[in-house]
């Protein structure tokens, strides 16, 4: 193992430890698995993704890269003979993305290149795809490709498949696909006054990537105008290239101004904008937009505290609104399931004027049927079947396909008859399932599965739930077997995962590493062993790796998730410690005198807190990209849980790593990308300054790049550095 590069990259205070220790021969599989995982992205490169059936149900289109490259290609899979055909050419040309497009991809966590998205026209003849910042028209039968002239971003296909709504230089246009003629719909667009794009808060935190929506008949476009002139500017300089100017971003820190939004209605042929009328001062967040098939419009807006939201009915002719229902919560409201988060957007309008809605009025989410005026008619799903997503609706049969999560770690696909209340299992194989139904096609659907047997695959499933085909992949199998145990731990029966090494020996005691997130919005323990390849590789170096979902994490019940309101650390830290100790008592192979902790983003924050505040439990920590002071993190995320710094300074103080920096007594390695535009590097700067001020030793690994570790060499070195750091503390030389 080369070591010099990493020692040079490591900046440390006094008493820094060697970054690599106990090096094994290069032929040891445990020493090569991090490299294998880095170049295959944990075995996910080469898997079929974004699959969609054609309108006639005879074929499926999907994206796929090679097993060790990140360039996506478009393929057609014919169900008749199970043959596969590449469409649209190789797509290996270098990408030239604008700053705006790079930012959009960062918000979407899109780090692959090539053809990254596509739509199928209603006639099933053409795919409209994006590749390297260019829009392509691809003939589905022949694969012939025709580039769309010009540089555009955020394409949205019209309902008839003939026109694109697109954005250029922050203004909205339509583009006729047959003639390439364009029509400008808005003027005055700038980087700080965008038309047709989702603002930062929506794209990063509200699961709303869109800023333009077609009416069902294609006559009208609804678009977002985002005025960011009062949003703070943050500047990111790249020390690798000091001759280049810093890049500036409008970043809304907690307690500071957000972008001001308006919604405009404009004819697709152009004309005067009609502005939607709602109290955007009281309800500034735009959470969801849903057009009704009859031409009406739903808009869901929320207050800044995100504990109140209004579902509005909009008259597209005038822009006037009426409130259909109001939801409130004493803590915060979770985001309503949306198309972007896997499923159909809610509300879902029915032909008779009723609509389907989802709410969490007690322990779990439930699907509801509401009358046209918004009043509740009845609840459609029982508490024993926690609702996750609405996947398909057949109004004629009073039927819907839903995702449900009765076991907390598995997803089931169920068919619901909302007249009789009967629920019929459709796909219940243990693991996680994400279904995608093609509009007006109820004979089959796509199931993106990550199952409890360690298999990740995309299936074509018929109306009875039977798999009729599996889309071909070229992903490399993981270079080791998975040894995962799913259980529950501690006085609260926390969902828990244990990963043991492949050469596990009964009677031997192993150091324990907590792989942690422990924060809002993300459930870490799922019945999907293949998701834990990186933890398995770490375990194979001679550890037991553990993950736990404590209070503050989703997927269990309302009060469990909201227990961390106004304090993001005390209860989660107690839960992780209680769960670890309970597992240590149950399993004698856990050496609880040698425990480490690591995580990224909120997990990095938790790691820093755990290492500093619980030295009795954690002997070392490796914190990646930690949001140290939540006053420096964005509004829509932070204020949901802590309010503003002005309203609750005590909550921010308790949740701030800097509050406890003078207590550090254990080895702590901090990793951070210097051009991170999600968790800005200032967080790590503040932490290191506080540690220096208090005379505390720490280690720092500076990384090139942003919040995502996309470069395989960088990813490999980070994983190796983490393991080496733990080896020095938890597996010292005899």
VENLIN-V40611 format. One record per helix or strand. SS is the DSSP state (H for helix, E for strand). FROM is the first residue (numbers start at 1). LEN is the number of residues. If there is no record, write none. Layout:
BEGIN
ss->(SS & SS)
from->(FROM & FROM)
len->(LEN & LEN)
END
This chain:
BEGIN
ss->(H & E & H & E & E & E & E & H & E & E & E & E & E & E & E & E & E & E & E & H & E & E & E & E & H & E & E & E & E & E & E & E & E & H & E & E & E & E & E & H & E & E & E & E & E & E & E & E & E & E & H & E & H & H & E & H & E & H & E & H & H & H & E & H & E & H)
from->(4 & 10 & 29 & 49 & 59 & 71 & 83 & 99 & 113 & 126 & 134 & 145 & 153 & 163 & 171 & 182 & 190 & 193 & 197 & 200 & 210 & 212 & 220 & 233 & 239 & 247 & 253 & 260 & 274 & 285 & 297 & 308 & 321 & 339 & 348 & 355 & 366 & 376 & 387 & 395 & 399 & 412 & 423 & 431 & 444 & 456 & 467 & 484 & 494 & 510 & 529 & 543 & 558 & 570 & 590 & 602 & 620 & 630 & 634 & 635 & 649 & 657 & 667 & 682 & 699 & 712)
len->(6 & 3 & 12 & 5 & 6 & 8 & 5 & 9 & 8 & 6 & 6 & 3 & 5 & 6 & 6 & 3 & 1 & 3 & 1 & 6 & 1 & 3 & 8 & 4 & 3 & 4 & 1 & 8 & 2 & 7 & 6 & 7 & 8 & 3 & 2 & 5 & 5 & 4 & 8 & 3 & 6 & 6 & 5 & 6 & 8 & 7 & 4 & 6 & 6 & 6 & 11 & 7 & 5 & 17 & 11 & 12 & 5 & 3 & 1 & 8 & 6 & 7 & 7 & 12 & 5 & 19)
END
